[in-house]
Amino acid sequence: MLPYVLRRLLSVAVTFFVVSLIIFLMMHSIPGGPFDANDMPVSAAVREKLMAQLGLDQPLHVQYLRYMWGVLHFDFGVPYQSPGETVIQLLSRAWVPSLVLGGLGVVIGAPLGILLGMAAALNRNTWIDYFASTVSTIGLTIPVFVTSMLLILVFAVWLNWLPASGWPQPERWILPIAAYAAIPMATYARYTRSAMLDTLSRPFVTVLRAKGLSENRIVFQHVLRNSAIPLVTVFLPMFIGTATGSIFVEAMFRVPGLGAYFVSSIEKRDYPLEMALMLMITFMYCIAYLLSDIVYALINPRIRMGGSE
Amino acid sequence: MTFVRKLAWGLATVTALTLPALAQTTVVAPFGTTTGTYMDYMKTVYDRGTGAELLQVPIATFDKEFELTPMAAESWSQSEDGLTWTFKLREGLVWSDGEPLTAEDYVFALQRAATSGYDFAWYWDFAGGIKGWKEVTEGTADVSTLGLEAVDDLTIEVTTTAPKPYFPSVTSLWYPVPKHKVDELGDDWALNVESIVSSGPFEIESWEKSNNAVVYTKSDTYTGPWQPTIDRLELDPTLAAPEVGLPAFLAGDADYSFLNTGQVPVATQRYPDGIRKNAVFATSYISFDLEAEPFDDVNVRRAFYYAIDREELTSTVLKDIAIPAGSILPPGYPGYNEEVVAQAVFDPERAKQFLADAGYANGEGFPDIEIWIRDEGGYNGAIIPAMAQYLQAEFREILGINMNIRALPGADWMDGLRNKRNNIFISPYEYDYLDPSNFYGIFYNGGRHGYFIPEYDALVAQADSESDWDTRVDLYAQAEQIMIDQGLIVPLVHPITIAVVSDQLGGEGSQPNALGFTPLDRLAHYFFTHMTKQ
C-alpha cells in the first residue's frame, strides 16, 4: 500500500502545480488590475508606483515563480483586501466560522441522511420511503438561499424562536447549520437508500438470514458496511465544499466567514488571496480523494491498491 | 427584619450599579460595504473600513436640510481675488489619544493623498481645483508646491487654480489624518483597532474584518459640534442588503432596514409610521462613445433621448424606487432647473424622425447594439437591470432597434467606459459634494466619458468660477442645453431609497426634512449624531 500512497502523493504534487499554473494564467487574463475598479482612476504615475510596490510590474513568469517559491515556504503573501495581515492569518481567522457552521452542517446532516436512507430502504414502497424521497428531493432541488430564507422566515420572523442572523453567539448557529445540513442529508438519504437496496438484494444477505442472524445484525453489521463505499466517496468532498463556506449561507446569516472571499478576491483582483484559496481547495480535494481511496481498502479488503498484487 | 432590610439595600445597590449599563443605548444600523482595507477615509474611499468618516471630524458637513455646517472649522473666508480660502479651526479639538488636532493634520491628509495613490484623489482636482494638484499627482511637481498651507496650528490656507466659490462645500470630504501616528507607524496605523485614533464624534471599539462590521462608541474626547446622543453604534454592512436586513429588523436585530420593491407593501402595512423615503442625489443616464458608430451621429443620440417613457418606467417596473430624470441634476439639488427638465419628454414620433434623419428609418440598417451595465448592489442594483430590460423593449418597439444587455463587474465596466470598449452604457452617478459643478464636472474636458465639447467646457469653466449664484445657475443651464441639443447623454431616472425604521428610533436624524425626505445614512455625520433610542 505504501508505494501506492507515494505514487498518489506524487500525482497530487503534479496536479497541484498544473492547477496553480492554470489558475495563475486565468487570473491574470481577466482585464483590469487591483487599481482599476474605481470610478476615477489614479494617475498613471501613481498607478505605476503602486504596481511596482506589489511586484505587478514584473513579467508574468517572474511573478508566478516568485509566488510559487513563497508557497513552497508556506508564504502566500499579503492579501490586497486586508493589508494588515498575511493570507495565512486571514484564512485562519475567516475559516473558523465557516468550518464550525459548514462542518457541523455536514456532520449533523450526513448521519441524519443515512438514517433516513436506511429507513427508506428497509421500508421500501411504504409511506416512510415516499416521505424520505420527498425530503431528499426537496433538499437537493431547493437552492440553499431559498432554504435559508424559509428558515429565517419561519423560525426568526414568525415563531420568534431564534435570532435571524449574526455571529458568534451559539444560538445564532442553529439556523445556518440547518441550512447547511439540508444538502448532505438529502444526498446521503438517496445514496444510502440505493446502496442498501442494492446490497439487500445480494445472495449473501439471504444466506445470513438462513443462518438465523437477527435482522438488526444483518443490517448494521453486514448490509451497511457493504453499502458504505459510495457514502465514503461522497463524504470528504462534500465536507470540503461545505466547510469552506457558502457565500449564500454566509451572506443570508451574516456570518463573517470565508465564503465571500472566494468572490471578492476575484472582483478585487486580489491575486495572492485568490491563488491561495484555489490552491487550498485543490490540495484539499486531492487529499480527500486519496484518503477516500485508502478508506475503501480498509472497509473492503477485496479492493486492492493497484500494483500491490 | 434586618435580613429584609439588607436584602432591600443590596437590591437597591445592584440596581443602581446596573442602571447606567442598562441605560446604554446601542443602535444597530445597515451601513458600509463588506470589504474594507484601511480605517482611513483619506487613504481609501472605495475600500475603507466601515464608517471611517464618522471617526474623524471634517472641516464642514451638511445637515439634513443640506445646509453646510462648520465642524472642525469655526469660520472661513475667501480672499479678494477669490483664489485663496482661509479656514480657522476650533480651539480645543484633540485626537482620542490626547494629542492636539491641528491644521497640520488636515494639510498632511491632502499632501499624502496627492502622492500615495489615494483612490479619490481626482476629487481634489475635479471639485477642489487645488493649485498644483494635477502636477503633483502626475509626479511632475513636488508636494511642497501644492496650494495648501498650515499657517499656524489653527489656520489652513488653500489656494485654487481658479476662483471656487463653492469650495467650503467641497471640504465636507476633508478629514484629518493623525500625522503623529503616521510618523510612528506609517499608513498601518489605520489597520488595527489598537492603533486607530479618532478626532470625531465616535471612537472605535471593534472591527470584524471578514465582513467589515464595526462597533463604535461615543467619543470621550470630542468637543466639537454634534455630540452623539447614543452610546454605541454598530454598523453592519451585511445588513445593507434588504433581503438580509429586513428579516433581521423584524426579528429585532437591527434598528432600521432598507427595503426592496417586494418588501415595500409588507413593511408599509406593518409599520405605517416607520417608512422613510430618500431621494438620493444621483442620476442614471445613458452615455455614448461619441466617436463610434452609430452614436457619432447626433440624430441617433437624440432619437434615444425622445424614445423613453420615463413616466411609465417609474410607475411600473421601477415603482417606489425611482423617479423620472429630465436633467443630470436631481430634484432638490442646488441649480435644479425646471425648464431643462421639461424638455425630456416621451415623443415617439420625434424619436422616429431623428432616427430616420440619421438614415435608419424604422431602425432599418441600424447595427445591433449592446448596452453595458455595471453589476452592483444597493439602489443601482435594484434599478438598472430592470430598467435595461425596459429600454430594450422600448427601443425595439419604438425605434426598431435590437439592443442586447451585458452586465459587467465594476472593474470591467469601468475599463470598458474609460477605454471605450463599447459604444453605449447605462451610467449611474451619485453626488460627491453639494454644488452643480459636481454633476457638470463629470462631462468637463474629457471627464468620465472622454467627451470633449469646447462650447460646453467653456460654459462650465465660466460657471465654476462665477461668484454670483444666479449667473452661475444660468451658465450651468446653458451648458446643459448643449448636452440636450447634442444628445450627449440621455437622463433616465433618479433613485429613491425606502427604509423602515423602528419606533424606538427617534431624534431629528430619523425625521423627514422640509422636502419630505429622510436622507438617513447618506448624511452619516448628521444622522448618527442626531438619533435617539428608547
Interface residues (C-beta under 8 A of the other chain):
Chain A: I30 P31 G32 F35 D36 A37 N38 D39 M40 P41 V42 S43 A44 A45 V46 R47 K49 L50 Y80 Q81 S82 P83 G84 E85 L90 R93 A94 P97 M149 I152 L153 A156 V157 N160 P163 A164 S165 G166 A251 M252 R254 P256 G257 L258 A260 Y261 S264 E267 K268 R269
Chain B: T34 T35 T37 Y38 Y46 D47 T115 S116 G117 Y118 D119 F120 A121 W122 Y123 F126 T137 E138 G139 T140 D188 L191 N192 E208 K209 S210 N211 A213 D236 T238 L239 A241 E243 V244 P247 A248 L250 A251 D253 P409 G410 A411 D412 M414 D415 R418 R448
